[in-house]
Amino acid sequence: MKSNSVLIVGCGDLGSRCGLLLQSAGWRVTGVRRHPSRLPAGFAGHAADYTRRGSLAFIETLRPDYVLATFNPSQRSVAGYRAGFTTAMANLLAGLGDHVPRQIIAVSSTRVFAEREGGWVDESSALTTDDARATAMLEAERRLLSSPARASVVRFAGIYGAPGGRLLSRVLRGEMSPPGPLRYSNRIHRDDCAGFLVHLLQLADRSETLSPVYIGVDNEPAPQSEVERWLAARLGVQDSRTRQPPATHGTSGHKRCSNALLRASGYRLQYADYRSGYSAIISPDPGH
């Protein structure tokens, strides 16, 4: 029996995790990145810079059953977001030519929501119009969702899971956000990011209709200061100094994201909240 083929464009850490899960389920995986030698064993590889026009023209000949796009900004500037999302999506769709995959899934961000006052958001909530980086991602979403293929976008928030991640490193330095004003944060472990994306691809393979948009977060939005102080206690960090939130925090933070649609899809989170997720990362011995 013919196995499914999936093309993962932007196959870095998240794409590789997805590909390994699909490979173990018998799928044929092709990864696209600038340096395909860094792909996991068993992946077919293509060297390409998805921000460059014409770089993905080979996809039409490859004719994958499924496509997963895990784009990233080429730089942290507005131009970098436009290149890494808007232009990249245009290049992907152009590269498909007349080929229409069974499903395309693209990774986006909850940054695109307009809410900034700590309210709840779901997939139908208002979208920002004054954050140029977010609007670059939204334009990529719109291009995909208006294409001939069945398509979905997954808006993740606060992906974590690396032992040396930025939040853990900051807490270890004793740098804490102030307890007030209240600032909610949302997050999801990278294993659940990969697990949920693979879950959606497998649903599509069973001919189930996916929603156009999903929010990818765990079950518990929490005040940022609460998360940091819990981590400090687990890490044995006693002396701390207050650190003001980044100047850009208000453009993307302070909302509570609902994962009701994620749970309704049948996906069961491996790490339901920050406590279970970070406990899996932190050594019982704070010195390690």
Summary of the structure (lengths in Angstrom):
residues: 288
radius of gyration: 19.2
end to end distance: 47.7
largest distance: 60.8
contacts: 932
relative contact order: 0.14
helix: 36%
strand: 19%
